[in-house]
Amino acid sequence: YQTIPVVAAWESIEKLAEQEKYDFRVPKFDPRNPKNEPTPAEADILRKFESGNLEEIYLEDDGTGHMLYARPIKLTQDCLTCHGDPKT
């Protein structure tokens, strides 16, 4: 499981984010893992990715000093070798 490229990437980023005191999340509509259920703000971002051809979203809140960077993980044909039909 840890050798799957996208899994290896997010696990690596999770460790780095923890060291640097960042929150790293992998939100998804109808996730297998309940901890990945999107917050209302994340749901808005997911809908933006679904409705357009955005490669990334970067937001800053000068009032709180928070920043958000989001980039979609896209299911491609080569993913289906391991994952099968996304409908099932």
All heavy atoms as an XYZ file, in Angstrom:
712
protein
N       0.824     -1.199      0.000
C       0.000      0.000      0.000
C       0.864      1.257      0.000
O       0.594      2.183     -0.736
C      -0.946     -0.053      1.202
C      -1.787      1.173      1.407
C      -2.894      1.400      0.590
C      -1.504      2.077      2.412
C      -3.685      2.518      0.773
C      -2.291      3.192      2.613
C      -3.389      3.416      1.792
O      -4.168      4.514      1.974
N       1.899      1.289      0.842
C       2.752      2.476      0.938
C       3.588      2.726     -0.320
O       4.161      3.792     -0.461
C       3.690      2.389      2.156
C       3.024      2.731      3.466
C       2.168      1.593      4.011
O       2.313      0.437      3.606
N       1.272      1.905      4.906
N       3.665      1.756     -1.219
C       4.434      1.949     -2.449
C       3.600      2.560     -3.579
O       4.162      2.933     -4.605
C       5.034      0.617     -2.940
O       3.976     -0.286     -3.246
C       5.960      0.005     -1.898
N       2.301      2.663     -3.390
C       1.453      3.325     -4.391
C       1.878      4.793     -4.418
O       1.931      5.456     -3.368
C      -0.038      3.181     -4.030
C      -0.439      1.707     -4.022
C      -0.906      3.994     -4.992
C      -1.800      1.439     -3.429
N       2.216      5.327     -5.593
C       2.784      6.686     -5.658
C       1.996      7.759     -4.916
O       2.574      8.538     -4.161
C       2.848      6.972     -7.156
C       3.019      5.624     -7.773
C       2.183      4.699     -6.925
N       0.695      7.816     -5.086
C      -0.064      8.877     -4.431
C      -0.080      8.672     -2.915
O      -0.017      9.631     -2.149
C      -1.489      9.015     -5.022
C      -2.358      7.841     -4.642
C      -2.113     10.324     -4.626
N      -0.116      7.425     -2.454
C      -0.087      7.138     -1.014
C       1.279      7.520     -0.445
O       1.373      8.183      0.600
C      -0.410      5.659     -0.732
C      -0.225      5.338      0.747
C      -1.819      5.324     -1.192
N       2.342      7.108     -1.109
C       3.693      7.456     -0.658
C       3.858      8.965     -0.591
O       4.457      9.494      0.359
C       4.733      6.845     -1.599
N       3.308      9.682     -1.572
C       3.419     11.148     -1.593
C       2.685     11.765     -0.411
O       3.251     12.593      0.307
C       2.881     11.696     -2.911
N       1.420     11.373     -0.179
C       0.712     12.045      0.900
C       1.254     11.643      2.261
O       1.267     12.445      3.187
C      -0.801     11.945      0.776
C      -1.522     10.740      1.306
C      -1.446     10.208      2.558
C      -2.461      9.944      0.601
N      -2.273      9.115      2.663
C      -2.910      8.938      1.472
C      -2.975      9.983     -0.677
C      -3.841      7.983      1.105
C      -3.909      9.027     -1.037
C      -4.334      8.048     -0.156
N       1.738     10.421      2.427
C       2.329     10.037      3.711
C       3.612     10.814      3.970
O       3.882     11.219      5.099
C       2.562      8.531      3.767
C       1.263      7.765      3.927
C       1.455      6.280      4.137
O       2.580      5.767      3.949
O       0.461      5.627      4.496
N       4.397     11.017      2.938
C       5.615     11.815      3.061
C       5.280     13.258      3.438
O       5.898     13.848      4.326
C       6.392     11.761      1.745
O       7.502     12.601      1.794
N       4.281     13.817      2.763
C       3.873     15.196      3.037
C       3.273     15.310      4.436
O       3.498     16.297      5.136
C       2.892     15.686      1.959
C       3.626     15.800      0.617
C       2.275     17.027      2.337
C       2.718     15.981     -0.570
N       2.514     14.302      4.877
C       1.952     14.319      6.226
C       3.058     14.447      7.276
O       2.945     15.227      8.217
C       1.149     13.052      6.503
C      -0.243     13.059      5.942
C      -0.994     11.756      6.203
O      -0.357     10.689      6.369
O      -2.231     11.820      6.209
N       4.133     13.674      7.114
C       5.251     13.723      8.072
C       5.911     15.090      8.074
O       6.196     15.651      9.130
C       6.275     12.639      7.736
C       5.799     11.242      8.026
C       6.814     10.208      7.603
C       6.236      8.817      7.724
N       7.094      7.800      7.153
N       6.148     15.618      6.887
C       6.769     16.936      6.779
C       5.869     18.018      7.362
O       6.334     18.908      8.069
C       7.045     17.249      5.311
C       8.488     17.530      4.993
C       8.823     17.072      3.600
C       8.789     18.974      5.175
N       4.592     17.959      7.058
C       3.639     18.942      7.558
C       3.604     18.916      9.082
O       3.580     19.971      9.722
C       2.254     18.672      6.988
N       3.633     17.731      9.657
C       3.620     17.609     11.113
C       4.864     18.264     11.721
O       4.770     19.001     12.704
C       3.559     16.135     11.503
C       3.377     15.899     12.980
C       3.250     14.422     13.321
O       2.601     13.686     12.557
O       3.813     14.020     14.358
N       6.023     18.027     11.124
C       7.270     18.630     11.606
C       7.210     20.154     11.545
O       7.730     20.837     12.414
C       8.461     18.160     10.773
C       8.844     16.734     10.970
C       9.922     16.300      9.980
O      10.335     17.044      9.109
N      10.373     15.064     10.126
N       6.584     20.680     10.495
C       6.535     22.123     10.274
C       5.301     22.781     10.888
O       5.067     23.966     10.704
C       6.596     22.425      8.772
C       7.873     21.969      8.116
C       9.108     22.657      8.669
O       9.045     23.866      8.974
O      10.149     21.967      8.804
N       4.495     21.984     11.601
C       3.283     22.480     12.274
C       2.208     22.960     11.299
O       1.515     23.937     11.537
C       3.629     23.604     13.263
C       4.737     23.283     14.235
C       4.238     22.419     15.365
C       5.264     22.299     16.454
N       6.045     21.110     16.440
N       2.087     22.259     10.171
C       1.024     22.516      9.204
C      -0.023     21.430      9.323
O       0.282     20.301      9.702
C       1.563     22.489      7.761
C       2.416     23.661      7.383
C       3.801     23.535      7.321
C       1.846     24.886      7.072
C       4.596     24.613      6.972
C       2.643     25.961      6.716
C       4.013     25.818      6.659
O       4.790     26.875      6.313
N      -1.241     21.758      8.966
C      -2.293     20.744      8.852
C      -2.283     20.243      7.418
O      -2.282     21.042      6.484
C      -3.669     21.335      9.155
C      -3.832     21.712     10.616
O      -3.239     21.039     11.471
O      -4.549     22.681     10.894
N      -2.261     18.952      7.244
C      -2.335     18.353      5.913
C      -3.544     17.443      5.885
O      -3.704     16.586      6.750
C      -1.070     17.550      5.598
C      -1.138     16.847      4.269
C      -0.947     17.549      3.095
C      -1.429     15.500      4.199
C      -1.031     16.909      1.866
C      -1.511     14.849      2.972
C      -1.310     15.560      1.800
N      -4.413     17.664      4.910
C      -5.629     16.850      4.815
C      -5.812     16.353      3.395
O      -5.314     16.958      2.446
C      -6.845     17.690      5.222
C      -6.760     18.090      6.686
C      -8.037     18.554      7.333
N      -9.294     18.273      6.702
C     -10.024     17.166      6.888
N      -9.606     16.203      7.669
N     -11.196     17.026      6.283
N      -6.545     15.258      3.264
C      -6.876     14.690      1.960
C      -8.407     14.530      1.932
O      -8.930     13.428      2.028
C      -6.171     13.329      1.741
C      -6.396     12.823      0.329
C      -4.689     13.432      2.044
N      -9.131     15.657      1.827
C     -10.595     15.577      1.859
C     -11.158     14.997      0.569
O     -10.568     15.133     -0.505
C     -11.032     17.034      2.036
C      -9.930     17.835      1.440
C      -8.668     17.043      1.705
N     -12.303     14.340      0.720
C     -12.957     13.706     -0.431
C     -14.435     13.565     -0.112
O     -14.800     13.280      1.028
C     -12.338     12.331     -0.674
C     -12.952     11.559     -1.822
C     -12.343     10.172     -1.918
C     -12.849      9.363     -3.064
N     -14.243      9.471     -3.411
N     -15.277     13.781     -1.127
C     -16.695     13.481     -0.952
C     -16.843     11.969     -0.839
O     -16.204     11.211     -1.566
C     -17.519     14.001     -2.131
C     -17.581     15.507     -2.208
C     -17.169     16.161     -3.350
C     -18.044     16.260     -1.143
C     -17.221     17.548     -3.428
C     -18.103     17.640     -1.206
C     -17.694     18.289     -2.359
N     -17.658     11.510      0.083
C     -17.893     10.083      0.327
C     -16.586      9.308      0.505
O     -16.319      8.319     -0.197
C     -18.710      9.470     -0.823
C     -20.051     10.155     -0.994
O     -20.717     10.409      0.025
O     -20.425     10.445     -2.149
N     -15.741      9.737      1.454
C     -14.459      9.055      1.633
C     -14.625      7.689      2.283
O     -15.577      7.443      3.026
C     -13.701      9.992      2.568
C     -14.775     10.616      3.402
C     -15.939     10.790      2.448
N     -13.673      6.806      2.005
C     -13.644      5.513      2.701
C     -13.263      5.732      4.169
O     -13.768      5.061      5.046
C     -12.620      4.587      2.054
C     -13.033      4.113      0.692
C     -11.987      3.180      0.130
N     -12.279      2.906     -1.268
C     -11.443      2.334     -2.089
N     -10.255      1.947     -1.680
N     -11.783      2.125     -3.338
N     -12.336      6.661      4.392
C     -11.889      6.980      5.743
C     -12.660      8.215      6.222
O     -12.525      9.290      5.647
C     -10.382      7.265      5.735
C      -9.827      7.486      7.114
O     -10.540      7.867      8.033
N      -8.535      7.271      7.262
N     -13.465      8.088      7.279
C     -14.283      9.215      7.742
C     -13.471     10.471      8.100
O     -14.000     11.574      8.028
C     -14.994      8.668      8.986
C     -14.865      7.192      8.917
C     -13.670      6.882      8.073
N     -12.192     10.322      8.441
C     -11.396     11.512      8.787
C     -11.152     12.400      7.561
O     -10.747     13.545      7.697
C     -10.076     11.131      9.463
C      -8.993     10.672      8.538
C      -7.684     10.433      9.279
C      -6.560     10.232      8.271
N      -5.264     10.188      8.879
N     -11.441     11.876      6.361
C     -11.257     12.646      5.133
C     -12.539     13.326      4.653
O     -12.564     13.889      3.567
C     -10.684     11.757      4.027
C      -9.294     11.277      4.356
O      -8.537     11.944      5.043
N      -8.947     10.106      3.878
N     -13.577     13.282      5.474
C     -14.819     13.985      5.139
C     -14.490     15.483      5.075
O     -13.845     16.025      5.970
C     -15.867     13.727      6.225
C     -17.239     14.228      5.911
C     -17.913     13.461      4.794
O     -17.793     12.233      4.732
O     -18.565     14.123      3.969
N     -14.876     16.172      3.993
C     -14.497     17.576      3.860
C     -15.255     18.490      4.816
O     -16.429     18.258      5.114
C     -14.842     17.913      2.410
C     -15.896     16.935      2.026
C     -15.614     15.692      2.830
N     -14.557     19.512      5.288
C     -15.210     20.587      6.025
C     -16.029     21.386      5.010
O     -15.850     21.210      3.795
C     -14.163     21.509      6.682
O     -13.426     22.170      5.634
C     -13.226     20.753      7.610
N     -16.913     22.278      5.450
C     -17.650     23.095      4.479
C     -16.721     23.879      3.536
O     -16.987     23.945      2.329
C     -18.483     24.029      5.360
C     -18.720     23.233      6.606
C     -17.418     22.482      6.816
N     -15.641     24.430      4.050
C     -14.695     25.172      3.198
C     -14.015     24.232      2.202
O     -13.836     24.583      1.031
C     -13.657     25.885      4.057
N     -13.638     23.041      2.650
C     -13.007     22.068      1.752
C     -13.994     21.594      0.686
O     -13.619     21.381     -0.466
C     -12.464     20.882      2.549
C     -11.277     21.229      3.408
C     -10.918     20.142      4.413
O     -11.768     19.288      4.734
O      -9.775     20.174      4.886
N     -15.263     21.450      1.063
C     -16.291     21.040      0.099
C     -16.409     22.080     -1.014
O     -16.538     21.722     -2.192
C     -17.630     20.824      0.794
N     -16.341     23.363     -0.661
C     -16.375     24.421     -1.678
C     -15.192     24.283     -2.633
O     -15.341     24.422     -3.845
C     -16.338     25.805     -1.023
C     -17.640     26.169     -0.335
O     -18.685     25.558     -0.645
O     -17.609     27.088      0.514
N     -14.029     24.009     -2.088
C     -12.824     23.850     -2.914
C     -12.963     22.634     -3.826
O     -12.648     22.699     -5.018
C     -11.569     23.747     -2.022
C     -11.292     25.101     -1.378
C     -10.360     23.257     -2.819
C     -10.272     25.066     -0.263
N     -13.457     21.520     -3.285
C     -13.644     20.318     -4.105
C     -14.606     20.584     -5.255
O     -14.371     20.150     -6.383
C     -14.137     19.156     -3.246
C     -13.132     18.579     -2.244
C     -13.816     17.551     -1.342
C     -11.944     17.979     -2.945
N     -15.675     21.332     -4.971
C     -16.633     21.657     -6.037
C     -15.975     22.532     -7.114
O     -16.245     22.360     -8.301
C     -17.873     22.332     -5.455
C     -18.850     21.337     -4.847
C     -20.182     21.962     -4.501
N     -20.148     22.736     -3.274
C     -20.196     22.216     -2.054
N     -20.265     20.915     -1.891
N     -20.172     22.995     -0.994
N     -15.102     23.445     -6.712
C     -14.389     24.275     -7.694
C     -13.508     23.401     -8.589
O     -13.443     23.616     -9.793
C     -13.542     25.329     -6.989
C     -14.359     26.458     -6.417
C     -13.483     27.469     -5.701
C     -14.346     28.537     -5.054
N     -13.566     29.481     -4.271
N     -12.840     22.428     -8.002
C     -12.011     21.529     -8.808
C     -12.878     20.690     -9.747
O     -12.498     20.437    -10.881
C     -11.161     20.614     -7.929
C      -9.952     21.285     -7.333
C      -9.674     21.178     -5.985
C      -9.078     22.017     -8.120
C      -8.550     21.780     -5.437
C      -7.959     22.631     -7.584
C      -7.694     22.510     -6.239
N     -14.033     20.239     -9.268
C     -14.915     19.414    -10.096
C     -15.520     20.204    -11.262
O     -15.767     19.652    -12.318
C     -16.056     18.832     -9.251
C     -15.622     17.718     -8.345
C     -16.754     17.178     -7.489
O     -17.808     17.848     -7.349
O     -16.586     16.076     -6.943
N     -15.765     21.493    -11.056
C     -16.485     22.272    -12.065
C     -15.571     22.954    -13.083
O     -16.058     23.507    -14.055
C     -17.352     23.338    -11.388
O     -16.534     24.298    -10.764
N     -14.266     22.898    -12.860
C     -13.379     23.600    -13.777
C     -12.135     22.808    -14.093
O     -12.067     21.612    -13.852
N     -11.191     23.521    -14.641
C      -9.933     22.889    -15.022
C      -8.799     23.471    -14.177
O      -7.719     23.736    -14.689
C      -9.682     23.120    -16.514
C      -8.959     21.957    -17.137
O      -8.762     20.923    -16.508
N      -8.544     22.129    -18.369
N      -9.066     23.683    -12.893
C      -8.071     24.269    -12.005
C      -6.989     23.262    -11.639
O      -7.282     22.110    -11.351
C      -8.742     24.764    -10.722
C      -9.754     25.882    -10.868
C     -10.450     26.121     -9.531
C      -9.084     27.149    -11.339
N      -5.758     23.711    -11.637
C      -4.629     22.863    -11.241
C      -4.321     23.001     -9.759
O      -3.762     22.098     -9.143
C      -3.390     23.221    -12.067
C      -3.528     22.885    -13.537
C      -3.660     21.390    -13.785
O      -2.953     20.605    -13.114
O      -4.470     21.010    -14.643
N      -4.664     24.174     -9.182
C      -4.387     24.409     -7.770
C      -5.193     25.612     -7.301
O      -5.675     26.401     -8.110
C      -2.893     24.654     -7.532
C      -2.359     25.883     -8.241
C      -0.854     26.043     -8.107
O      -0.179     25.130     -7.597
O      -0.366     27.103     -8.505
N      -5.331     25.723     -5.987
C      -5.971     26.877     -5.360
C      -5.081     27.316     -4.217
O      -4.632     26.492     -3.408
C      -7.383     26.525     -4.834
C      -8.317     26.218     -6.009
C      -7.945     27.661     -3.993
C      -9.710     25.769     -5.586
N      -4.821     28.608     -4.152
C      -4.027     29.188     -3.070
C      -4.808     30.358     -2.502
O      -5.214     31.264     -3.241
C      -2.663     29.658     -3.589
C      -1.825     30.322     -2.530
C      -1.177     29.562     -1.568
C      -1.704     31.697     -2.478
C      -0.420     30.158     -0.573
C      -0.947     32.307     -1.493
C      -0.311     31.531     -0.545
O       0.436     32.126      0.451
N      -5.045     30.338     -1.203
C      -5.775     31.405     -0.524
C      -4.992     31.871      0.686
O      -4.362     31.068      1.373
C      -7.150     30.904     -0.060
C      -8.080     30.302     -1.108
C      -9.265     29.627     -0.433
C      -8.547     31.372     -2.072
N      -5.049     33.169      0.953
C      -4.426     33.737      2.150
C      -5.466     34.534      2.916
O      -6.294     35.202      2.313
C      -3.296     34.697      1.773
C      -2.025     34.026      1.367
C      -0.921     35.049      1.151
O      -0.444     35.622      2.150
O      -0.574     35.270     -0.014
N      -5.410     34.458      4.223
C      -6.256     35.270      5.087
C      -5.330     36.160      5.902
O      -4.716     35.706      6.876
C      -7.107     34.379      5.993
C      -8.090     35.162      6.846
O      -7.834     36.353      7.135
O      -9.110     34.586      7.231
N      -5.207     37.405      5.480
C      -4.303     38.328      6.173
C      -4.723     38.573      7.618
O      -3.883     38.832      8.472
C      -4.228     39.665      5.421
C      -3.551     39.516      4.070
O      -2.701     38.613      3.924
O      -3.875     40.309      3.158
N      -6.011     38.468      7.883
C      -6.508     38.686      9.237
C      -6.024     37.648     10.230
O      -5.699     37.967     11.369
N      -5.960     36.388      9.788
C      -5.559     35.316     10.709
C      -4.130     34.841     10.462
O      -3.575     34.114     11.276
C      -6.488     34.086     10.558
O      -6.337     33.562      9.240
C      -7.931     34.443     10.826
N      -3.576     35.204      9.307
C      -2.240     34.723      8.962
C      -2.244     33.303      8.415
O      -1.200     32.696      8.251
N      -3.438     32.780      8.129
C      -3.541     31.428      7.588
C      -3.423     31.444      6.072
O      -3.813     32.406      5.417
C      -4.883     30.787      7.967
C      -4.997     30.482      9.412
N      -6.091     30.819     10.148
C      -4.153     29.862     10.265
C      -5.920     30.432     11.391
N      -4.754     29.851     11.492
N      -2.902     30.365      5.543
C      -2.885     30.179      4.099
C      -3.368     28.774      3.802
O      -3.281     27.885      4.644
C      -1.497     30.401      3.519
C      -0.488     29.387      3.943
S       1.060     29.715      3.102
C       1.972     28.282      3.587
N      -3.903     28.605      2.600
C      -4.409     27.319      2.185
C      -3.907     27.052      0.773
O      -3.971     27.929     -0.078
C      -5.940     27.330      2.194
C      -6.591     26.045      1.711
C      -7.766     25.702      2.576
C      -6.978     26.129      0.258
N      -3.400     25.863      0.572
C      -2.973     25.431     -0.753
C      -3.663     24.114     -1.024
O      -3.590     23.192     -0.210
C      -1.453     25.265     -0.816
C      -0.987     24.766     -2.160
C      -0.937     25.631     -3.247
C      -0.630     23.444     -2.352
C      -0.525     25.177     -4.489
C      -0.209     22.987     -3.588
C      -0.164     23.859     -4.654
O       0.233     23.406     -5.895
N      -4.339     24.032     -2.150
C      -5.051     22.803     -2.504
C      -4.703     22.426     -3.934
O      -4.626     23.276     -4.813
C      -6.559     23.010     -2.372
N      -4.512     21.138     -4.118
C      -4.217     20.599     -5.449
C      -4.947     19.272     -5.564
O      -4.868     18.434     -4.657
C      -2.713     20.402     -5.568
C      -2.288     20.000     -6.927
C      -0.800     19.970     -7.019
N      -0.469     19.517     -8.350
C       0.649     19.788     -8.946
N       1.571     20.483     -8.324
N       0.868     19.353    -10.155
N      -5.655     19.046     -6.665
C      -6.432     17.810     -6.763
C      -5.560     16.598     -7.064
O      -4.527     16.703     -7.734
C      -7.379     18.086     -7.935
C      -6.641     19.066     -8.781
C      -5.833     19.906     -7.826
N      -5.991     15.466     -6.554
C      -5.426     14.175     -6.937
C      -6.416     13.603     -7.938
O      -7.587     13.396     -7.613
C      -5.276     13.230     -5.721
C      -4.319     13.833     -4.705
C      -4.823     11.852     -6.173
C      -4.276     13.078     -3.384
N      -5.974     13.392     -9.149
C      -6.885     12.984    -10.216
C      -6.736     11.499    -10.531
O      -5.629     10.994    -10.668
C      -6.608     13.802    -11.476
C      -6.864     15.282    -11.266
C      -6.571     16.075    -12.509
C      -6.796     17.556    -12.251
N      -6.502     18.356    -13.431
N      -7.872     10.829    -10.644
C      -7.909      9.428    -11.041
C      -7.637      9.353    -12.538
O      -8.346      9.962    -13.337
C      -9.271      8.819    -10.719
C      -9.460      7.358    -11.068
C      -8.578      6.484    -10.184
C     -10.910      6.975    -10.888
N      -6.600      8.646    -12.908
C      -6.260      8.488    -14.321
C      -6.370      7.012    -14.701
O      -6.506      6.142    -13.831
C      -4.830      8.994    -14.605
O      -3.913      8.256    -13.798
C      -4.709     10.482    -14.307
N      -6.264      6.732    -15.979
C      -6.401      5.355    -16.468
C      -5.398      4.413    -15.802
O      -5.739      3.283    -15.454
C      -6.240      5.318    -17.987
C      -6.578      3.973    -18.596
C      -8.016      3.541    -18.350
O      -8.936      4.347    -18.416
N      -8.214      2.270    -18.055
N      -4.152      4.860    -15.588
C      -3.164      3.976    -14.975
C      -3.502      3.662    -13.516
O      -3.071      2.640    -12.989
C      -1.744      4.528    -15.121
C      -1.557      5.894    -14.515
O      -2.499      6.709    -14.576
O      -0.466      6.158    -13.986
N      -4.306      4.508    -12.853
C      -4.749      4.209    -11.489
C      -5.645      2.976    -11.465
O      -5.680      2.238    -10.478
C      -5.542      5.384    -10.906
S      -4.634      6.919    -10.735
N      -6.389      2.786    -12.559
C      -7.375      1.710    -12.597
C      -6.738      0.333    -12.630
O      -7.411     -0.661    -12.344
C      -8.312      1.907    -13.785
C      -9.141      3.185    -13.719
C      -9.991      3.322    -14.976
C      -9.999      3.225    -12.480
N      -5.458      0.253    -12.925
C      -4.766     -1.033    -12.896
C      -4.894     -1.663    -11.515
O      -5.148     -2.853    -11.384
C      -3.283     -0.847    -13.250
O      -3.215     -0.259    -14.551
C      -2.524     -2.172    -13.248
N      -4.737     -0.840    -10.480
C      -4.856     -1.335     -9.098
C      -6.254     -1.133     -8.504
O      -6.709     -1.947     -7.717
C      -3.847     -0.634     -8.196
S      -2.138     -0.955     -8.613
N      -6.902     -0.063     -8.893
C      -8.149      0.308     -8.236
C      -9.407     -0.205     -8.911
O     -10.475     -0.123     -8.344
C      -8.237      1.836     -8.087
C      -7.195      2.394     -7.191
N      -7.278      2.337     -5.829
C      -6.007      2.987     -7.486
C      -6.210      2.896     -5.306
N      -5.416      3.287     -6.281
N      -9.302     -0.695    -10.146
C     -10.471     -1.227    -10.830
C     -11.431     -0.142    -11.256
O     -11.073      1.015    -11.392
N     -12.668     -0.498    -11.422
C     -13.699      0.416    -11.867
C     -14.056      1.364    -10.721
O     -14.456      0.906     -9.649
C     -14.929     -0.389    -12.301
C     -16.017      0.472    -12.906
O     -16.047      1.703    -12.654
O     -16.863     -0.081    -13.617
N     -13.954      2.698    -10.910
C     -14.245      3.618     -9.813
C     -15.686      3.562     -9.343
O     -15.990      3.983     -8.228
C     -13.910      4.987    -10.408
C     -13.913      4.823    -11.860
C     -13.576      3.383    -12.132
N     -16.590      3.019    -10.135
C     -17.992      2.907     -9.732
C     -18.187      1.811     -8.692
O     -19.171      1.795     -7.974
C     -18.869      2.629    -10.957
C     -18.903      3.781    -11.926
C     -19.743      3.438    -13.134
C     -19.525      4.499    -14.187
N     -19.522      3.979    -15.536
N     -17.245      0.864     -8.635
C     -17.410     -0.258     -7.706
C     -16.297     -0.273     -6.680
O     -16.106     -1.237     -5.978
C     -17.413     -1.588     -8.478
O     -16.187     -1.727     -9.208
C     -18.580     -1.663     -9.438
